[in-house]
Amino acid sequence: MQPMSAEPTTFACRQCGNCCRWPGEVRVSPEEIRAAAGRLGLTEEAFIARHTQVTRDRQGLTLVEDAGGACRFLTPENRCAIQSAKPRQCREFPHQWRAPEHEHLCAGLREPHSGKEPA
């Protein structure tokens, strides 16, 4: 994803999980691998073998997606299974993202926040 030129003025996560279902690379740094591996009780080597692959530009590692493009750490309840250790790219949504479909797919960007928790 490319950085956005301006931050969204209204964003309240609705926990719809759509941002975790977009196909695309989620690059992970060595520090992020270490944190996610620790969160899952794995060694870094085991985490890399099970949950990463080489990026398309062959310059690093990215999380492996499920067959439909979703993040494999997205739970059925639309939660992140590695929330406390999720990569910076994920934590920065939507502030550092630029994708043509992100405003269309993200209810938190389309709908003003009412102050109520998502249903």
N, C-alpha and C positions, 0 to 999 in steps of 0.2 A: 504494500500500500504506500502511496505517496502522502507526505504531510499535507494537511489542509491549509489553505491560505488564511482562513478565518475560523475561529472556534464557533461552534453552534451557540446560538443565544439561548435556546431552550433545549435541555436534555435531561430526562429523568428515565433511568433504566426501567423498563417494564418487564424485564426478565423473560423476554420472549425467546431468547436463544438464537435469533436470526443472525446476529453478528458472528456466532460460532458455527453457523452452517454454510457460510460462503466459502466456496472453493478458493484456495490460494495458500501461499506459503506463510507460515508463522515461524519466522527464524528464531532460533534459540541460541543464546550465548552460553559459554561454559558455566557461568554463575547461575543462569536460569536452569540449566540441566542439573546442576548440583542441588539446587533448591527443590526442583520438581522430583528428582530421584529421592531425596530425603523425605519429602511429603508422602511419597508412595512406598517408602521403606525398601527402596531398591539401591543397588550400587549405581554409580554413574554409568558404568559400562553396560549394565543390564538395561537401564533406562534408554540409553542410546540405541542398543540393539532392538528393543521392543517398540520404541515410540518415536524414533527419528529416521530421517533419510537425508541424503545429500541434496542440497538446494539445486534448482535448475542451473544456476550459474556455477555450480560446483565450488562455491566460496564459503560454504558453511553447512549447518544442519537446520532442518525444518521439522516441525511436528508432522507425523504421519496422519493423514486424514482417513476417515471412514470412506467406504465406497461412494457415497453420495456427496462427498466434499465436506462433511461436518467434522468438527474437531472430535477426536476420539475421547476427549475428557469431558464432553458435554453429557450430562446425565439426563435421564428421561424427564426429570423435573426442571430442565433448563438451567441447571446449576453447573458450575465448574468443579470438577472433581479434584482439581489442584488449586483451588481458589487462592489459598495463602501463598502459593508459589507460581501463580500463572505468569507467563512471559510479559515483559514490558509492552510489547505490541498489543496484547490483549487488554492490559490495564489502561492503555491510553485511548481506547475507543470511547467516543468518536473524535476526540480532540486532535489526534494526529493521523487520522485516516482520511483517505480520499479515494473513494470508489464511486463510480457512476450510480450504483444501485443502493448505496448505504442510506440515503435519505428516504428512499421508497420502502426499503425493507425494515427500517428501524422505527418502530412505533414510538420510542422515546424521543426521537427527533421530530416526528410528525405531529404528535399530540401534546398540547401544553400539559404540564404537570399539575394535577389537582391537589397534590399534598397527600393523597391517599396511597396506600400500598397497592401494588399490582394485584390483580385478581388471581 
